Amino acid sequence: MSTRHRTDHGRRRTLKGLAAATGLTALPAGALRAAGEAAADDMVRRPIPGTDESLPISGLGTARTFDIDPTDAEAVARRRAVLEAFVAGGGRVVDSSPMYGHAETVLGRAAADLGVTDRLFVATKVWTRGAESGREQMTRSFERLGVETMDLMQVHNLLDLETHLATLAAWKAEGRVRYVGLTHYTDARHDDLARLIERHPVDFVQFNYNIAARNAEDRLLPACADNGVAVIVNEPFEKGRLFGRVGDRPLPGWAADLDCRSWAQFFLKYIFGHPAVTCAIPATSDPGHAAENVAAGRGPLPDAATRKRMVAALSE
């Protein structure tokens, strides 16, 4: 049995209680809304700087996992169950991109089917060159996601940045988008992101960060805090590689003090413990994993000393 298979099996063994607690069986829309609102009361929330709005710290990404054939009923139902578990657990922030194939369409239809579109904080991206192409692409994203106002529109991987920021400034003034952001996914662009948020009045920045890839702690996360920019973290599990590093090793006993029941929650709690992080967006196609991930947003968070201890535990 491969390490990855053993680890996935181990994760699933921890989820039986979570499944019952977070509504993994199909719920009517009204019951799902009520369950999500109740769970959200216990979720750690972080403010969007400069506003009176806050967000649950555990979000949901859709890269790769939601890029499925929209006519595949079984696969679509599984993604709908992922979103259902996420919302029932108190999650709100969902992130997608036209770069992710069918993900926007699948996410939008799942949200509509569950009747939860209006309770989500919907984020997507523009990923093309040229002002007109950007406007057309963003308009399609509105349609696919089923929203009239986009909560957050981000310039994906900084492509044609100045052009799209000009469009988004106008759209924000018109009320078509609520917040504007930038994204990237490699350490090599962290310094660029730090310089850009010092020059541009953006609301959010999204980038890679996790317990094993901590480059953002040097400059980028402090720059976000200093400039009042909200942070969305992508690649929180390093595309799953973190689970391979720990294999079947049990969690440290002291992880129970953080209410961690799995390595996934341990890895997420490390990220959530940084005060500049607004939200992290682990992606999954497994409803049980979605429940597990969103549950990491509840309970105590590690302080600086405990986070150092967590890093050391990863290498033991």
N, C-alpha and C positions, 0 to 999 in steps of 0.2 A: 504494500500500500504506500503510495507516495506521501511525502510530508504534507503537501497541499491538501490531499484527500483526507489525511488524518486530522489536520487542523480544521477543515471545514466540518468534518464529522463532530469534532469536539465542540465547535461553536454551536452546532445544532442541538447537542445534548443540553446546553445551558438555556435553550430558548423555550422549553415547554411551558414554564411559568410565565415567561414574558408574553407568549402567544395569548394566553387567557387574559392577561392583565391589559393588553393593549388592543384587543378587538380584532384578531386576525380572521375571525369568521365574518362573513358579509353582514354589514349593518345597514339599516335604512339610513337615508341621507340625514334625517333629523337626529337619529341616534348617534351617527358618526360625528356630526357637528358637536353634540353635547359631550361625547366622549373626548373629543379633541380639546374642547374648552376646559373640561375638568383637568385633563392631563397638563394642559398649558399652565395651569395655576402652579404646578410644582416644577416647571421647567425653569432652569436658569435663563435669564434674559439679559441682553446687553443693549445699551442705548445706541441709536444711530446718532453720532456726534452732531451737535448743533440743532437737534430736533427734540420733540417730546415723545418720539416713537422708539419702541424697543422691539427686539426680535428674539425668539427662542434660539438658543445657541447651537442647537443641533438641526441641521438642514439636510437636504436630499439633492444629490447630483444625478445627472442622467447620461453622462458621457459613456458610450459603449453599451451600457445596460438597457437603455430605452430605445436604442436603435434597432428595432425589429420590424418585421413585415406587419403593417397595420391591418392586414387581412387575416393574419394568423390568430384565430380566436383564442387558442390556448395560451399563446405567448402574451397576447394583449391582456387576458384575464389575470395572468400572473403579475404583470406590471401594475394593473389596477389594484391588486391585492397589496403590492408594495406601497403604493400611495395611500391606501386605506390604513395600513399598519402605521405608516408615518404620521398621518393626520390624527389617528386615534391615540397616538402617543404624545400628541401636543406639538408636532412639527408644523411649520408654516413656510419656511424658505425653500423654494424649489428652483433649481438652476438648470438651464439648457442652452442650446446654441444651434443655429442652422448648420454648423460644422458637424453636428452629431447625427446626421442622416435623418431618420424618421422620428427622432426623440421628441421634438416639439409637438408633432402631431399626436404621438402616442400619449404623451403627458397631458396635452390639452383635452383629448377625448376621455382619458381616465378621470381627470378632474371634473369634467362635465357629467360623466356617468355617475360619479359619486356625489355630485351636488356640492362640491367644496371649492370651486374656482374662486369664489368671492372671499374665502377665508385664507387663501394662500397668499404669500408674498412671492410674486412671480418674477424671476430674473432670467433674461436671456442676453444674446449678444449680436453684434453686427460684425460680419466677417466677409468683407468684400472691398473692392477698390472703387472709388468714385462716389460723388454725392448722390446722384440719381440711383445708381445701383444699391447704395446703402439704404436710401429711403424705401425702395421697392422691397428689399430683403426684410427690413424691419416691419414693413406693413404685412408681409406674409407671416412673420412671426406672431404678430397680434392675432391674425386669423387662426393660425394653427393652435395657439395657446388659448384661444377663446376669451381674450380680454380686450376691453376698449382702452384701458389705461395700463401701461406697463409699469410695474413697481420699480424695476431696475433694468436699464439697458446699458450694456457694457461693450466697449470696443475690444473685440476678441484679439488677443495676442498683439495688440497695438497696431493692427493693420490699418493703414491710411488714417492714422490717429487724428490729425488736425482737421481733416475733412469731416469725419464723423462727429467729432466733438462740436464742431460748428452747427451741424444739423441737430444734435441732441440738445444743445443750449437753447435753440429755438423751440424744439418740441417740449422741453421742460417748461419754458415760459408759457407755452400754449396749454400745458396740462396733459399732454399726450404721454409723457413719462414722468415719473415722480422723482427718480434718482438716476444719476449718471455714474458710470464706473469704467475702470480699466482692468484688463486681465492679462496674465501670462502664467506659464507653468514650469519655467526653468529658473534655476539659481542664477544663471548667467544674465538674466534681465532684471534682477532685483534692484541693482543700483539705478538702472534706467527708470524703473517704477518709482523709486524714492525721489529721483530728480523731477519726474513728471508731476507727482502729487504736490511737490513744492511750488510748481509753476502754474498748474491748472486747478480750477475750483471743482474738482470731482468729489463725489460723495462716497464712493466705494472703490476699493481696489481688491482684486482677487489674485491669489498666487499660491504656489505650492509651499507646504510647510508640514512637517511631522516630526515625531520624536527622533527619527534617524537623519532627517534632512533639516537642519536647524539654521541654515544660512540666513534666513529672514530675521533672526533674532539680532543680528549684528547691526544692521542699519534700517532695514525696511519697516519692521514692526515699530521701532521707536519713531521713525518718520511719520508713520500713520497716526500714532498717538499725538505727536507734536502738532500735526496739521489738521487734526480733527477729521480723519478719514476712516470710515468703517472698513472692516477687514472680513473678507470671505476666504476661507482656506480650502484649496483643492488638493487632491492627492494625499489625503490624511493617512492612508494606508500604503502609500507608495506603490500604487497599482497592485496591491495585495502582497508585495514582497515582504512586508513586515511580519506577516503570519508565517512565512517560511523561515524567518530568523528565529522565531520562538518555538516552532514545531509543536510537539506535544508537551512542552515544559509547562508545569502548572504556574499559575499566577503567584507572585510573592504573597505570603500571608497578610502582610500589612496593606495590600491592595483593597482588602475588605473595608478598611477605614474610609475609602473613597467610594464605597458602594459599587466597586467593580466586580462584575461576575464573569468577565471574559477579557481576553487580550484586546479585542476590538474596543471595548469600553475603556480599557487602560490607555490605549493609544489616543483615543479621542479626549479623554480627561486631561492628558498632557497638553494637548492643543488648547482646550477650553481654559486651562489654568493660566494662560498668558492673558493679561488684562486688556491687551490691544485687540484681541480676536473678538469679532462680533458673532461669527457663525462659521461652522465647518460643514462641508457638503459631501459626505461619503456617498458613493454611488453603489447600488446593489440591484440585482434582479431577484433577490430572495426576500419574501415578506418577513420571514423570521429574523433575518439579518437587519432589515429595516426597523423592526421593533427593538432589537438589541441596540442599534446605533442611536435611535432617538432617545432611548432610556438613559443613555450616557449623559444626556443633558440635564438629568435630575441628580440631586444629592450633592455632597461636598465636592469642591474642586481643590486641586493641590496647590500649596503655596510654593514659593521659589525653592525652598530647601527640598520639599518633597519631589518637585519636578527634577531636580538633580539626581535624586535617588531613583526616580523612574528611568532616567537615561542609563544609569549604572546597571539597573536590573535588566535592561535590554541586552546587555553584553555579557551577562553572567553565564 
